[in-house]
Amino acid sequence: MTEPEDVTNSPSPSRRSLLTVGGAGLALGAVAAGGAVALTGGEDGDTTMRPAGETGGAVPFHGAHQAGIATAVQDRLHFAAFDVKTDDRAEFVQLLKDWTKAAARMTEGHAVGEGAYGGLVEAPPDDTGEALGLKPSRLTLTIGFGPSLFEKHGKALGIEGKRPEALVDLPKFPGENLEKTRSGGDLCVQACADDPQVAVHAIRNLARIGMGKVAIRWSQLGFGKTSSTTPDAQTPRNLMGFKDGTRNIAGTETGRLDKHVWVDAPGAGWMKGGSYLVARRIRMNIETWDRTSLQEQEDVFGRDKGEGAPVGKAKERDEPFLKAMKPTAHVRLAHPDSNHGATLLRRGYSFTDGTDGLGRLDAGLFFLAYQKDVREGFIPVQRSLATDALGEYIQHVGSAVFAVPPGVRDGSDWWGRGLFEQKEA
């Protein structure tokens, strides 16, 4: 959980929006909430905020950076981590090309390939069909490569020695209890949309296309965004009832994105223009929290529950006076001023995955954070949170880190091309 800096719209909930259970949660630390705009980008990668209606509900797929990072945060998430099952370089490269083509079509609201019907009745259709008739719903698809891709498959795939220095294995942090079945992955795909069925359809079809070459290792559904890259909208609340996301990086803050998110270091090679993603599944001890006094809840966060103002201040966006908070307050420990300026761009979602068999909700935050270098971003911030009072009420149970390559420039480009063709991004 981390406290970023300042920082989309969503249409009224559809009946399908009632389906989504599971997902992403409280990235404790905060990002400002989303409003009534969709973040769109041109071919040169520049981003602007435009009303969703002007874009027809679609977010451009092509650009200097992958969509789904600085893009205005959508309402729903389907995140999937994959294990690679092939060591055939040509086969794997073709999969990335096929995925890119399918992703571009789906983000435009089109079916995959020849569609869900009308083809040979003796063969399975190219598209599974559950998104037929639905709008694009600002779908974005974002791919990342995990450390294990390079370590387990690097030699066979011809990428041995190409693992970026910044793609480090995360150290063990105090209090975490990671489950192997919810951690790691050779690849990841983050699908965000305003309609859960659109997001699920996207992951389902990529998994189908990849059958025999990749397999889903774990996945997470998310609802109720707990962060936003749109600065002028109402800040969302996490499942603990607190506003979450007051100080996130905004999608329009080009300078801060360049400073904290996009990779541009000398020798960055195929990662230039990309970013690094940390994904953490953070379970909340909901029942314990619900029996905690309001005063303690506010002391834990360092903000009041109603307005969201920091201790001693009147308004949510007032600059916090960290020394006025308890030494163990989450905001104080996660704030950039307490971490040598370390700043993350977060895209958190809440999740509720039923109960644990003891009548307790399996609920919490699916934390997603993008940064220029994990060693200067997530790792020092998470270490700072070792004494966080919030630790009594949460536990990190899933974890993964990925190198997210730059965007797909045009129709001839494809996900990961710079890595496999040694092309400078």
LOZA-650012 format. One line per 8 residues: number of its first residue (from 1); for each residue x, y, z of N, C-alpha, C. Coordinates in steps of 0.02 Angstrom, whole numbers, always signed. Layout:
N
NUM = X,Y,Z,X,Y,Z,X,Y,Z | ...
// end
This chain:
425
1 = +42,-59,+0,+0,+0,+0,+44,+61,+0 | +27,+109,-42,+72,+166,-45,+34,+230,-55 | +62,+285,-35,+29,+350,-41,+61,+389,-96 | +34,+388,-158,+62,+426,-212,+46,+500,-209 | +51,+534,-266,+39,+606,-268,-29,+619,-300 | -40,+678,-329,-108,+692,-348,-133,+657,-410 | -178,+647,-407,-214,+633,-464,-283,+643,-438 | -643,+346,-755,-633,+393,-775,-700,+392,-781
9 = -701,+407,-816,-773,+408,-813,-801,+341,-825 | -856,+332,-800,-887,+269,-815,-960,+281,-827 | -987,+247,-874,-1058,+252,-885,-1095,+221,-827 | -1161,+230,-827,-1200,+199,-774,-1189,+124,-776 | -1190,+91,-718,-1177,+20,-716,-1227,-18,-760 | -1201,-65,-799,-1244,-107,-839,-1264,-167,-798 | -1310,-207,-823,-1329,-266,-785,-1269,-313,-780 | -1224,-312,-830,-1165,-355,-827,-1118,-332,-772
17 = -1121,-267,-754,-1075,-244,-702,-1090,-277,-635 | -1150,-305,-629,-1167,-339,-566,-1132,-406,-561 | -1103,-430,-617,-1071,-495,-616,-1004,-495,-581 | -969,-438,-584,-900,-439,-565,-889,-445,-491 | -857,-499,-472,-838,-509,-403,-766,-529,-408 | -724,-498,-372,-656,-520,-373,-616,-464,-400 | -557,-454,-387,-519,-406,-421,-468,-374,-382 | -472,-311,-377,-414,-277,-360,-427,-232,-305
25 = -385,-214,-265,-409,-176,-212,-367,-121,-191 | -377,-105,-134,-349,-48,-101,-279,-34,-114 | -254,-8,-153,-182,-1,-158,-160,+45,-105 | -169,+34,-47,-167,+84,+4,-113,+133,-7 | -127,+186,-18,-81,+238,-28,-112,+287,-71 | -132,+305,-116,-186,+338,-139,-177,+368,-206 | -228,+368,-244,-228,+396,-309,-294,+433,-317 | -297,+485,-355,-360,+522,-356,-409,+489,-402
33 = -472,+501,-390,-523,+461,-422,-542,+483,-491 | -581,+440,-525,-594,+452,-594,-657,+491,-608 | -660,+524,-666,-716,+565,-680,-750,+548,-744 | -764,+597,-786,-804,+584,-844,-765,+590,-908 | -705,+567,-908,-665,+573,-969,-630,+508,-984 | -613,+500,-1047,-572,+443,-1067,-505,+470,-1089 | -451,+437,-1068,-385,+459,-1089,-370,+428,-1155 | -356,+468,-1206,-341,+440,-1271,-272,+462,-1293
41 = -242,+424,-1337,-174,+440,-1358,-169,+438,-1433 | -127,+480,-1461,-116,+480,-1532,-60,+432,-1551 | -44,+429,-1615,+7,+384,-1639,+76,+402,-1610 | +85,+465,-1591,+150,+485,-1564,+154,+472,-1489 | +102,+444,-1460,+104,+426,-1390,+82,+482,-1344 | +68,+541,-1371,+43,+595,-1329,-26,+576,-1302 | -42,+598,-1242,-106,+581,-1213,-145,+644,-1197 | -210,+640,-1207,-254,+696,-1191,-317,+668,-1159
49 = -349,+710,-1120,-413,+690,-1090,-470,+713,-1134 | -513,+667,-1153,-570,+685,-1194,-631,+650,-1166 | -691,+681,-1173,-751,+647,-1150,-758,+579,-1184 | -780,+530,-1145,-785,+462,-1172,-828,+459,-1234 | -880,+501,-1237,-924,+501,-1294,-889,+519,-1359 | -837,+561,-1354,-801,+582,-1414,-758,+527,-1442 | -742,+477,-1402,-700,+423,-1427,-740,+361,-1446 | -806,+364,-1438,-846,+306,-1453,-834,+250,-1404
57 = -808,+266,-1345,-795,+215,-1296,-732,+176,-1307 | -691,+195,-1357,-630,+159,-1372,-568,+199,-1353 | -518,+165,-1327,-453,+196,-1312,-404,+172,-1365 | -368,+217,-1398,-321,+196,-1450,-271,+145,-1426 | -261,+93,-1464,-214,+39,-1446,-142,+57,-1462 | -131,+92,-1517,-63,+108,-1539,-37,+172,-1508 | +29,+175,-1497,+60,+234,-1468,+128,+218,-1440 | +163,+269,-1418,+231,+261,-1391,+231,+220,-1327
65 = +177,+224,-1287,+171,+187,-1225,+109,+142,-1229 | +110,+87,-1194,+50,+44,-1193,-7,+80,-1157 | -66,+72,-1184,-126,+96,-1150,-137,+54,-1087 | -174,+82,-1040,-188,+45,-979,-140,+62,-922 | -96,+111,-934,-50,+132,-881,-70,+202,-858 | -58,+252,-902,-79,+320,-886,-150,+334,-908 | -181,+286,-942,-251,+293,-964,-297,+304,-904 | -348,+345,-915,-398,+355,-862,-424,+287,-838
73 = -423,+277,-773,-437,+210,-745,-510,+190,-757 | -519,+131,-785,-586,+105,-798,-615,+73,-734 | -678,+51,-738,-713,+26,-679,-696,-46,-661 | -675,-85,-710,-667,-157,-700,-600,-183,-724 | -580,-239,-696,-515,-269,-711,-521,-345,-718 | -485,-373,-766,-471,-444,-767,-396,-451,-781 | -360,-472,-731,-287,-478,-735,-269,-552,-738 | -224,-570,-784,-204,-640,-790,-129,-646,-797
81 = -100,-693,-759,-30,-710,-766,-26,-778,-801 | +20,-785,-848,+26,-845,-889,+94,-879,-878 | +94,-945,-883,+156,-984,-889,+165,-1002,-962 | +227,-996,-987,+242,-1015,-1056,+253,-1090,-1060 | +223,-1122,-1110,+226,-1194,-1118,+266,-1216,-1179 | +292,-1169,-1217,+331,-1185,-1276,+401,-1156,-1271 | +449,-1192,-1299,+517,-1165,-1304,+536,-1156,-1377 | +486,-1154,-1420,+497,-1142,-1491,+493,-1066,-1502
89 = +549,-1036,-1518,+552,-963,-1526,+502,-937,-1578 | +501,-969,-1636,+458,-947,-1690,+385,-952,-1669 | +367,-1005,-1633,+299,-1014,-1611,+279,-961,-1560 | +326,-944,-1515,+311,-895,-1464,+305,-825,-1494 | +350,-809,-1541,+346,-744,-1574,+280,-737,-1612 | +260,-792,-1645,+197,-790,-1682,+138,-779,-1635 | +142,-808,-1574,+90,-797,-1525,+85,-724,-1506 | +142,-692,-1495,+141,-621,-1478,+111,-579,-1534
97 = +125,-598,-1596,+96,-562,-1653,+21,-574,-1656 | +0,-636,-1645,-72,-652,-1646,-108,-616,-1590 | -78,-614,-1531,-107,-579,-1474,-115,-505,-1489 | -63,-476,-1518,-65,-404,-1533,-122,-388,-1581 | -128,-428,-1632,-181,-417,-1682,-250,-424,-1649 | -258,-475,-1608,-322,-485,-1575,-336,-429,-1526 | -285,-407,-1489,-294,-354,-1440,-316,-289,-1474 | -284,-273,-1530,-302,-212,-1566,-375,-214,-1588
105 = -398,-271,-1611,-467,-277,-1634,-516,-272,-1575 | -500,-306,-1521,-546,-306,-1464,-552,-237,-1432 | -497,-199,-1429,-501,-132,-1399,-541,-85,-1443 | -549,-101,-1506,-591,-62,-1551,-664,-85,-1550 | -678,-138,-1512,-746,-163,-1508,-762,-215,-1561 | -711,-241,-1596,-722,-290,-1649,-710,-361,-1622 | -739,-409,-1656,-728,-479,-1639,-658,-501,-1662 | -633,-554,-1633,-569,-581,-1652,-576,-619,-1718
113 = -528,-609,-1763,-527,-646,-1826,-591,-637,-1866 | -620,-693,-1887,-681,-691,-1928,-744,-688,-1885 | -736,-687,-1820,-794,-678,-1777,-819,-742,-1744 | -877,-735,-1713,-906,-790,-1675,-954,-834,-1715 | -971,-814,-1774,-1017,-854,-1815,-1006,-835,-1888 | -1034,-875,-1932,-1030,-861,-2004,-974,-897,-2038 | -930,-930,-2002,-876,-968,-2032,-895,-1040,-2042 | -845,-1083,-2048,-857,-1154,-2057,-890,-1182,-1994
121 = -947,-1214,-2002,-982,-1241,-1944,-946,-1301,-1915 | -900,-1331,-1954,-863,-1389,-1929,-804,-1369,-1885 | -789,-1304,-1883,-730,-1280,-1845,-752,-1232,-1789 | -713,-1229,-1736,-729,-1181,-1683,-724,-1110,-1711 | -767,-1064,-1690,-762,-995,-1714,-701,-960,-1687 | -680,-906,-1720,-621,-868,-1699,-633,-828,-1636 | -696,-812,-1622,-712,-771,-1564,-764,-808,-1522 | -758,-802,-1456,-803,-839,-1411,-873,-810,-1409
129 = -882,-747,-1427,-948,-720,-1439,-984,-683,-1383 | -958,-687,-1322,-997,-657,-1267,-995,-581,-1267 | -951,-550,-1308,-949,-477,-1311,-985,-450,-1373 | -1018,-494,-1410,-1055,-471,-1469,-1107,-419,-1450 | -1108,-363,-1485,-1156,-311,-1472,-1138,-263,-1416 | -1084,-277,-1383,-1062,-232,-1329,-1015,-179,-1356 | -1015,-121,-1324,-970,-68,-1343,-899,-83,-1320 | -848,-48,-1347,-779,-60,-1326,-768,-49,-1251
137 = -809,-5,-1221,-806,+8,-1149,-737,+28,-1125 | -700,+64,-1167,-633,+89,-1151,-585,+32,-1132 | -594,-25,-1164,-550,-82,-1151,-477,-65,-1167 | -433,-80,-1121,-361,-77,-1134,-331,-144,-1116 | -280,-165,-1154,-244,-226,-1141,-170,-210,-1137 | -138,-230,-1082,-69,-212,-1068,-30,-276,-1051 | +25,-287,-1086,+64,-348,-1076,+128,-335,-1038 | +151,-385,-1001,+215,-379,-965,+250,-446,-965
145 = +317,-444,-957,+359,-504,-956,+390,-512,-887 | +381,-571,-857,+407,-584,-791,+479,-609,-790 | +512,-606,-733,+581,-630,-728,+589,-703,-750 | +539,-745,-735,+544,-816,-751,+545,-830,-826 | +518,-784,-867,+522,-793,-939,+594,-796,-961 | +635,-752,-933,+706,-748,-951,+746,-805,-920 | +729,-823,-859,+767,-874,-823,+750,-944,-847 | +687,-959,-859,+667,-1027,-878,+669,-1039,-954
153 = +655,-986,-992,+647,-995,-1064,+695,-952,-1106 | +739,-914,-1072,+781,-866,-1107,+823,-896,-1163 | +857,-951,-1148,+901,-981,-1198,+862,-1007,-1258 | +808,-1043,-1245,+769,-1072,-1299,+736,-1018,-1342 | +715,-964,-1310,+680,-911,-1347,+727,-859,-1375 | +791,-866,-1362,+840,-820,-1391,+843,-753,-1355 | +822,-752,-1291,+824,-689,-1253,+868,-696,-1191 | +911,-746,-1191,+956,-756,-1135,+1001,-695,-1127
161 = +1007,-671,-1066,+1048,-612,-1053,+1014,-547,-1069 | +951,-549,-1089,+915,-488,-1106,+868,-465,-1051 | +870,-498,-994,+828,-477,-937,+854,-410,-912 | +809,-360,-908,+831,-293,-885,+855,-295,-812 | +904,-255,-796,+930,-252,-728,+876,-232,-678 | +829,-190,-700,+777,-167,-655,+722,-218,-643 | +722,-273,-682,+672,-326,-672,+698,-374,-618 | +696,-351,-557,+723,-390,-501,+670,-432,-468
169 = +691,-486,-437,+645,-525,-396,+632,-485,-332 | +569,-479,-313,+554,-440,-253,+579,-476,-191 | +607,-440,-143,+629,-472,-81,+569,-491,-38 | +581,-531,+13,+527,-547,+60,+517,-488,+107 | +454,-468,+114,+438,-411,+157,+405,-437,+222 | +414,-400,+276,+384,-420,+340,+308,-428,+335 | +283,-482,+365,+211,-491,+370,+177,-522,+310 | +211,-529,+254,+178,-557,+195,+174,-634,+202
177 = +125,-663,+170,+115,-735,+171,+94,-756,+101 | +143,-757,+56,+127,-765,-15,+108,-836,-33 | +58,-842,-75,+35,-906,-101,+65,-916,-171 | +98,-972,-181,+130,-985,-246,+79,-986,-303 | +19,-1008,-287,-33,-1013,-338,-62,-945,-357 | -42,-892,-321,-66,-824,-337,-6,-778,-349 | +51,-805,-366,+111,-765,-373,+150,-785,-436 | +192,-739,-460,+236,-752,-516,+200,-754,-583
185 = +236,-780,-632,+209,-784,-700,+260,-763,-751 | +263,-799,-808,+308,-781,-862,+284,-720,-900 | +218,-714,-905,+186,-658,-941,+127,-634,-900 | +106,-573,-912,+42,-551,-884,+6,-510,-937 | -60,-510,-932,-102,-465,-972,-151,-433,-924 | -152,-367,-924,-199,-328,-884,-254,-302,-930 | -315,-325,-918,-372,-301,-957,-415,-256,-913 | -423,-194,-933,-465,-146,-896,-521,-122,-943
193 = -581,-117,-917,-638,-94,-957,-693,-69,-910 | -741,-35,-938,-798,-13,-898,-854,-65,-894 | -848,-118,-933,-895,-174,-932,-856,-237,-914 | -875,-272,-861,-836,-332,-842,-837,-386,-894 | -891,-391,-932,-895,-444,-983,-846,-431,-1039 | -834,-367,-1054,-785,-350,-1106,-715,-368,-1084 | -699,-355,-1020,-632,-372,-994,-622,-448,-991 | -672,-484,-967,-667,-557,-963,-662,-587,-1033
201 = -700,-561,-1079,-697,-585,-1149,-627,-578,-1177 | -594,-522,-1162,-527,-510,-1189,-477,-562,-1164 | -476,-573,-1098,-429,-622,-1071,-446,-693,-1095 | -510,-708,-1097,-531,-775,-1119,-507,-789,-1190 | -512,-740,-1234,-493,-752,-1303,-417,-754,-1312 | -380,-715,-1274,-307,-720,-1278,-284,-788,-1252 | -315,-812,-1199,-298,-878,-1172,-315,-933,-1223 | -371,-924,-1257,-390,-974,-1308,-341,-974,-1366
209 = -321,-915,-1388,-272,-911,-1443,-206,-942,-1422 | -189,-935,-1359,-125,-960,-1334,-125,-1032,-1313 | -181,-1067,-1318,-185,-1135,-1294,-129,-1179,-1323 | -95,-1215,-1279,-39,-1257,-1300,+28,-1222,-1299 | +25,-1156,-1300,+87,-1116,-1298,+94,-1079,-1232 | +38,-1059,-1202,+38,-1029,-1135,-23,-1055,-1098 | -21,-1050,-1032,-78,-1069,-991,-84,-1020,-933 | -146,-1004,-915,-155,-957,-860,-130,-989,-795
217 = -87,-953,-760,-60,-974,-696,-106,-953,-639 | -129,-892,-642,-178,-865,-594,-210,-804,-625 | -267,-785,-599,-300,-725,-625,-339,-691,-568 | -358,-630,-580,-395,-591,-530,-444,-545,-564 | -506,-547,-541,-557,-499,-562,-557,-441,-513 | -569,-381,-537,-570,-323,-494,-629,-277,-510 | -654,-244,-459,-708,-196,-466,-693,-137,-421 | -731,-84,-429,-724,-28,-383,-654,+0,-381
225 = -633,+32,-435,-565,+60,-438,-549,+98,-374 | -489,+88,-349,-467,+124,-289,-413,+174,-306 | -405,+188,-369,-356,+237,-391,-379,+266,-457 | -351,+324,-474,-371,+357,-535,-314,+399,-561 | -311,+404,-627,-262,+448,-659,-296,+510,-686 | -356,+523,-663,-393,+582,-682,-399,+627,-621 | -368,+686,-622,-360,+725,-560,-421,+763,-535 | -471,+775,-577,-523,+821,-557,-590,+787,-543
233 = -588,+724,-524,-650,+688,-511,-651,+666,-438 | -709,+640,-418,-717,+618,-349,-670,+560,-334 | -636,+563,-278,-589,+510,-259,-627,+448,-237 | -609,+389,-263,-644,+328,-243,-626,+306,-173 | -666,+261,-145,-653,+234,-79,-636,+160,-84 | -592,+138,-40,-574,+67,-38,-624,+30,+6 | -614,-36,+14,-662,-75,+53,-658,-62,+127 | -610,-23,+150,-607,-1,+219,-645,+64,+229
241 = -673,+90,+175,-715,+149,+180,-679,+215,+174 | -613,+214,+162,-574,+275,+157,-561,+294,+85 | -558,+359,+72,-539,+382,+6,-469,+359,-10 | -460,+334,-70,-396,+304,-89,-375,+330,-156 | -320,+367,-158,-296,+391,-222,-292,+465,-228 | -286,+499,-172,-286,+572,-173,-224,+600,-208 | -168,+564,-206,-105,+592,-229,-72,+551,-284 | -111,+520,-327,-83,+480,-381,-57,+525,-438
249 = -15,+497,-481,+7,+533,-540,-51,+537,-589 | -64,+596,-616,-118,+604,-665,-94,+586,-735 | -141,+562,-776,-123,+544,-844,-102,+602,-887 | -118,+663,-865,-99,+723,-902,-33,+753,-878 | -5,+726,-824,+57,+754,-795,+118,+725,-830 | +131,+749,-890,+184,+722,-931,+251,+723,-896 | +267,+777,-861,+330,+782,-827,+339,+730,-773 | +287,+719,-734,+291,+669,-680,+292,+598,-708
257 = +257,+587,-762,+259,+521,-795,+330,+507,-819 | +361,+556,-851,+430,+548,-875,+478,+536,-817 | +466,+569,-761,+512,+564,-704,+504,+499,-666 | +442,+475,-659,+429,+419,-614,+406,+355,-647 | +382,+357,-709,+348,+299,-739,+384,+271,-800 | +398,+313,-849,+425,+288,-913,+500,+277,-909 | +522,+220,-934,+593,+202,-934,+629,+241,-989 | +683,+276,-971,+720,+314,-1022,+795,+316,-1007
265 = +818,+273,-961,+888,+273,-942,+932,+253,-1000 | +994,+278,-1003,+1041,+257,-1055,+1049,+181,-1053 | +1048,+150,-1111,+1054,+78,-1114,+989,+41,-1100 | +933,+77,-1098,+869,+45,-1084,+850,-4,-1139 | +876,+7,-1199,+863,-39,-1254,+789,-50,-1267 | +768,-114,-1268,+700,-131,-1287,+648,-107,-1236 | +670,-86,-1177,+623,-62,-1126,+613,+14,-1128 | +647,+49,-1171,+639,+121,-1174,+567,+139,-1193
273 = +535,+179,-1151,+465,+196,-1162,+418,+149,-1126 | +445,+97,-1093,+405,+51,-1056,+402,+70,-982 | +384,+22,-940,+379,+34,-868,+384,-33,-833 | +386,-31,-767,+389,-92,-726,+327,-95,-682 | +296,-154,-681,+234,-164,-645,+244,-211,-586 | +219,-190,-528,+214,-234,-470,+140,-247,-457 | +122,-310,-453,+53,-330,-437,+53,-366,-370 | +10,-344,-324,+6,-376,-258,-67,-388,-240
281 = -82,-449,-221,-149,-464,-196,-147,-455,-120 | -185,-407,-95,-182,-388,-25,-250,-403,+7 | -250,-453,+49,-313,-472,+83,-323,-429,+144 | -384,-406,+154,-402,-366,+212,-436,-410,+264 | -420,-399,+327,-455,-431,+382,-518,-389,+397 | -565,-397,+351,-625,-355,+352,-662,-357,+419 | -671,-417,+446,-711,-423,+507,-677,-388,+566 | -611,-392,+570,-574,-358,+624,-579,-282,+615
289 = -571,-259,+553,-574,-188,+539,-643,-159,+556 | -695,-197,+541,-763,-173,+553,-779,-166,+627 | -739,-196,+670,-750,-190,+741,-701,-140,+774 | -665,-103,+733,-616,-55,+757,-647,+14,+762 | -631,+51,+814,-660,+117,+824,-642,+164,+768 | -685,+213,+757,-672,+262,+705,-607,+299,+717 | -594,+317,+779,-532,+354,+794,-471,+313,+775 | -471,+249,+791,-413,+208,+773,-408,+201,+698
297 = -464,+192,+664,-462,+187,+591,-430,+249,+560 | -449,+308,+585,-421,+370,+558,-347,+377,+576 | -329,+354,+636,-258,+356,+656,-216,+310,+612 | -244,+253,+594,-208,+204,+553,-191,+235,+485 | -239,+270,+455,-227,+299,+389,-192,+367,+393 | -208,+406,+443,-181,+475,+445,-226,+523,+409 | -287,+503,+395,-338,+546,+362,-405,+534,+396 | -450,+584,+391,-516,+572,+419,-558,+534,+368
305 = -608,+499,+393,-646,+453,+351,-697,+489,+307 | -721,+546,+329,-772,+581,+290,-744,+620,+232 | -708,+674,+247,-680,+717,+195,-618,+687,+163 | -581,+648,+202,-518,+622,+177,-460,+669,+190 | -470,+719,+233,-418,+768,+247,-363,+737,+290 | -300,+755,+278,-246,+731,+321,-253,+761,+391 | -222,+729,+439,-227,+750,+509,-211,+825,+516 | -257,+861,+549,-246,+932,+563,-265,+977,+505
313 = -289,+950,+449,-308,+990,+391,-383,+984,+379 | -409,+1028,+336,-482,+1031,+326,-505,+996,+262 | -463,+996,+210,-483,+970,+145,-439,+911,+124 | -469,+868,+84,-435,+807,+61,-367,+822,+29 | -365,+873,-13,-304,+886,-52,-257,+936,-18 | -272,+954,+44,-224,+995,+81,-159,+957,+89 | -103,+992,+85,-38,+959,+92,-32,+931,+163 | -18,+865,+169,-16,+836,+236,+44,+859,+276
321 = +34,+868,+340,+88,+882,+387,+104,+815,+421 | +154,+781,+395,+167,+712,+415,+181,+704,+489 | +215,+753,+518,+233,+746,+589,+173,+752,+636 | +117,+776,+609,+57,+779,+650,+23,+711,+655 | +43,+664,+611,+14,+597,+611,+53,+553,+659 | +23,+498,+678,+59,+449,+718,+117,+421,+677 | +172,+402,+709,+230,+377,+673,+215,+316,+630 | +162,+279,+648,+145,+218,+611,+88,+229,+561
329 = +67,+291,+551,+12,+306,+504,+31,+287,+433 | -15,+257,+397,-1,+234,+329,+21,+291,+283 | -17,+345,+284,+0,+401,+240,+70,+428,+255 | +87,+433,+318,+153,+459,+336,+209,+414,+311 | +201,+349,+319,+254,+303,+299,+259,+294,+224 | +202,+300,+189,+202,+289,+116,+216,+352,+76 | +213,+410,+107,+221,+473,+72,+291,+479,+40 | +295,+509,-19,+360,+518,-52,+412,+554,-8
337 = +389,+601,+34,+436,+637,+77,+468,+590,+128 | +437,+533,+142,+465,+485,+188,+507,+432,+152 | +509,+436,+86,+542,+384,+46,+587,+414,-8 | +620,+469,+9,+668,+500,-38,+636,+515,-105 | +573,+532,-105,+538,+551,-166,+509,+494,-206 | +516,+432,-183,+489,+375,-221,+415,+383,-233 | +395,+378,-297,+326,+391,-317,+303,+337,-366 | +244,+311,-356,+216,+259,-398,+153,+283,-432
345 = +140,+256,-492,+75,+267,-524,+34,+204,-511 | -21,+212,-474,-60,+154,-454,-127,+149,-490 | -148,+86,-502,-211,+71,-534,-246,+16,-494 | -263,+30,-431,-289,-21,-387,-363,-35,-398 | -384,-96,-380,-454,-117,-382,-471,-157,-320 | -533,-154,-299,-557,-197,-245,-574,-266,-272 | -574,-315,-227,-596,-382,-247,-634,-414,-190 | -681,-457,-206,-715,-500,-158,-723,-567,-191
353 = -687,-617,-165,-687,-683,-195,-721,-734,-149 | -782,-719,-128,-819,-765,-86,-793,-765,-14 | -797,-823,+18,-774,-830,+88,-719,-882,+91 | -687,-885,+150,-630,-930,+158,-647,-996,+191 | -711,-1012,+198,-731,-1074,+229,-743,-1067,+303 | -723,-1010,+332,-735,-996,+402,-785,-938,+411 | -818,-921,+355,-867,-867,+358,-838,-798,+350 | -773,-794,+337,-741,-729,+329,-735,-711,+255
361 = -747,-649,+238,-742,-627,+169,-670,-631,+145 | -661,-660,+86,-596,-658,+53,-597,-596,+9 | -580,-540,+39,-588,-475,+6,-527,-432,+18 | -518,-381,-23,-462,-335,-13,-447,-294,-73 | -382,-284,-83,-357,-240,-135,-311,-277,-182 | -323,-269,-246,-274,-292,-295,-235,-231,-316 | -174,-228,-292,-130,-170,-299,-89,-176,-363 | -93,-126,-406,-54,-123,-467,-16,-57,-467
369 = +49,-60,-473,+90,+1,-471,+142,+0,-526 | +143,+54,-564,+192,+62,-618,+246,+112,-597 | +308,+98,-617,+363,+141,-599,+421,+132,-647 | +467,+179,-646,+525,+177,-690,+575,+122,-669 | +580,+110,-603,+628,+61,-578,+601,+36,-511 | +588,-29,-507,+560,-59,-447,+607,-48,-387 | +672,-47,-400,+721,-39,-346,+718,+30,-315 | +691,+79,-351,+686,+147,-325,+613,+166,-311
377 = +567,+120,-325,+497,+134,-316,+465,+90,-264 | +437,+34,-286,+399,-8,-240,+440,-35,-182 | +500,-59,-195,+539,-93,-143,+553,-47,-83 | +581,+14,-94,+592,+56,-35,+528,+78,+0 | +475,+89,-37,+412,+109,-6,+384,+53,+36 | +385,-8,+9,+358,-65,+47,+400,-79,+109 | +465,-69,+104,+508,-78,+163,+491,-25,+216 | +476,+35,+193,+458,+88,+240,+394,+71,+278
385 = +351,+30,+247,+287,+12,+277,+293,-46,+327 | +353,-65,+344,+363,-121,+391,+329,-108,+458 | +326,-45,+479,+295,-28,+544,+225,+2,+535 | +197,-4,+475,+131,+24,+459,+77,-5,+505 | +39,+38,+538,-16,+13,+580,-68,-25,+540 | -71,-12,+476,-118,-47,+434,-102,-121,+429 | -39,-139,+442,-19,-208,+437,-58,-255,+482 | -90,-230,+534,-131,-271,+578,-195,-293,+543
393 = -214,-257,+491,-279,-270,+460,-273,-296,+388 | -213,-304,+363,-204,-328,+295,-147,-379,+292 | -145,-417,+238,-89,-463,+226,-79,-472,+151 | -18,-465,+129,-1,-476,+58,+2,-552,+47 | -41,-577,+2,-44,-649,-9,-26,-669,-81 | -19,-621,-125,+0,-635,-194,+47,-581,-218 | +95,-599,-263,+145,-550,-284,+173,-569,-352 | +187,-519,-392,+220,-529,-457,+250,-463,-480
401 = +301,-469,-522,+332,-409,-551,+344,-423,-625 | +335,-371,-666,+339,-380,-739,+373,-320,-771 | +409,-333,-825,+435,-280,-868,+383,-268,-922 | +356,-208,-924,+303,-190,-972,+335,-151,-1029 | +339,-181,-1088,+374,-149,-1144,+338,-87,-1169 | +371,-48,-1212,+338,+11,-1240,+278,-8,-1283 | +243,+43,-1308,+183,+31,-1346,+195,+3,-1416 | +141,-19,-1446,+142,-44,-1515,+131,+17,-1560
409 = +180,+32,-1601,+180,+95,-1638,+127,+97,-1694 | +120,+42,-1730,+74,+41,-1788,+53,-31,-1802 | +18,-40,-1857,-8,-105,-1874,+44,-158,-1890 | +106,-138,-1905,+158,-186,-1921,+199,-204,-1859 | +188,-169,-1804,+225,-180,-1742,+188,-233,-1700 | +220,-259,-1649,+187,-308,-1607,+219,-308,-1537 | +181,-335,-1489,+203,-337,-1420,+271,-371,-1413 | +319,-337,-1384,+384,-368,-1370,+432,-371,-1429
417 = +415,-337,-1483,+457,-340,-1543,+528,-317,-1529 | +535,-264,-1489,+602,-239,-1473,+645,-291,-1439 | +616,-331,-1396,+652,-383,-1361,+675,-438,-1408 | +631,-460,-1452,+647,-517,-1494,+684,-499,-1558 | +680,-437,-1579,+717,-416,-1639,+775,-370,-1621 | +786,-360,-1555,+839,-315,-1531,+833,-246,-1561 | +771,-225,-1570,+756,-160,-1599,+750,-110,-1543 | +782,-52,-1550,+776,+0,-1500,+705,+27,-1499
425 = +676,+30,-1439,+607,+54,-1434,+604,+128,-1448
// end
